[in-house]
Amino acid sequence: MNDDQYFIVKKKAVPEVLLKVVEAKRLLDSERVMTVQEATDAVEISRSSFYKYKDDIFPFFENTRGKTITFMLQMDDKPGLLSRVLSQVAKCEANILTIHQSIPVNGIAVLTLSVEILPQSDSTSDMVNSIEAIDGVHYVKLVSRE
């Protein structure tokens, strides 16, 4: 099974530590706490648990359409690869808002891409999976959702 597949599970099936990670992230986003240590202390988990899971759990919102999602991609520095990634986003009918590509180091580039998910857009997970399937893309991480 692919480690980067997405699942929707009911809250009662999610281990408590993951729910606490979500709560710590919410506290940090709300700026009620300023540090990861304060957030993890407030929800009673270790910082190592927070860092282990923080990029892998997000609350599910039914109304993700019309939202801005930011992805971080690691990919090979190959001519045309960025164009293929952007074409895939366009095929999913999402609106590209910002693009930032780092200067490649050792043949690897990091791309930060913000897209608006429109009512006619494909699902976010379908878009992520289709981008990850492009030869030369190492991984795609969801960084934020607004």
N, C-alpha and C positions, 0 to 999 in steps of 0.2 A: 504494500500500500504506500502511496506517495505521502511523505511527511508534510507536504504543503497543501493538503486537501482541506477544505473547509466543511464544518459540520454545524448544524443548528441543533442545540440540545436544550432541554428545559432546565431552568435554574436549579431545580432539585437534583439534577444529575451531575452538576458541576461541583468538583471538590471545593471545599471551603477556602483553601488557600488561593484558588484562582479568583473566587468572588472577592476575597480581601485585596488581591492585586488590583482588580477593577475599582474597588472603593479607594484604594491608595492613589490610583491614577486620577480619579475624580477629585479627590482632595487637592492634589497638585494642580490640576486644571482650574479649580475654583480659586486658587491662591489663598485658601484658608491656612494652608501650611506652605512653608517656603522650601523645605528640603525633603529629600527622599527619606532621610532618617526620621523626621517628624511624621511623615505620612505612614511609614511602616510601623512606627511606635503606636500611632493612633489606631491602626487596624490590627495590631498585634501579630505581625509577621516579620520575618527576618528580611534584611535588605537583600540578601542573596536570593531569597525566594522571589522578591519583587523583580530583581534584574533578570532572573531566570525566565519568568513568564510574561513580563510586561509587553513584549512585542507580539505575543501570541494570543492574547485574549482581549476582546472588545465586546461591549454590550451590543446586542442586535437591535436595530431600530427599523421598524416596518417602513418608515417614511424616509429611506435613504435617498430617494430621488430628489433632485434639486439641492443636493448637498455637495460640498467640496470635499474631495478626498485627496490626500497627498500620499504618494508612493515613493519609496526609495528603491532603486534598481541597481544591482551590480552587473556589469556586462563587459564583454570584450570590446576592445578598441578596434573595431572593424569598420571599414567604409560601408555605409548603407544601413548599419544596424540600428542607429537612432531613427532613421527614416522608417524602418520596418516596425519599430515599437510605436511610433506616432501613428502610423497607418493602422495598426491594430486598435489603438484607442479610437481612432476615427471610425473604424468598422463597427465598433461597439456603440457608436453614436453618443459618445461622451464628448464634452467640450473641454479642450485643453486650455488651461488658464495660465500656468507658468511652467517653464522648463529651465532646469539648471544642470549642466553637466560639468563635472570636475575635470581638471586636466588629468588625462590618463597617466597612471603610474604602473610600470611593468606590464603594460598592455591591458590594464583593467581600468574602466571608468565607472564612476558613480553618478547616477542620474536621479535628480529629485523632480518629480512630475506632479503637478496639481491639476486635477480634472474636476469638472462639474458633472455630476450624474444627473442627466435630464430624464423627463418622464418616458421618453422613447429609448433610453439607453438599455443595453444588456445589463444583466446583474453584475455587481461588483466582482463577485467571485469568478464569474465567467471571464470577465475582462482580465483579472489577475492571472488566471490559469492560461488564457490565450497568450498573454505577454510572456509568461514563464516558459511556454512551449517554444518560443522563438529560439533558434539555434544561436548561441552566443550570450544569451541572458542567463546569468548565474542564479539570481534570485530576485524576488519582488517582495518588499515588506510594506505593509500598510503603516504609515507613520501617524496620520491623523485623519479625523473625520469631523467636519463642522456642519 
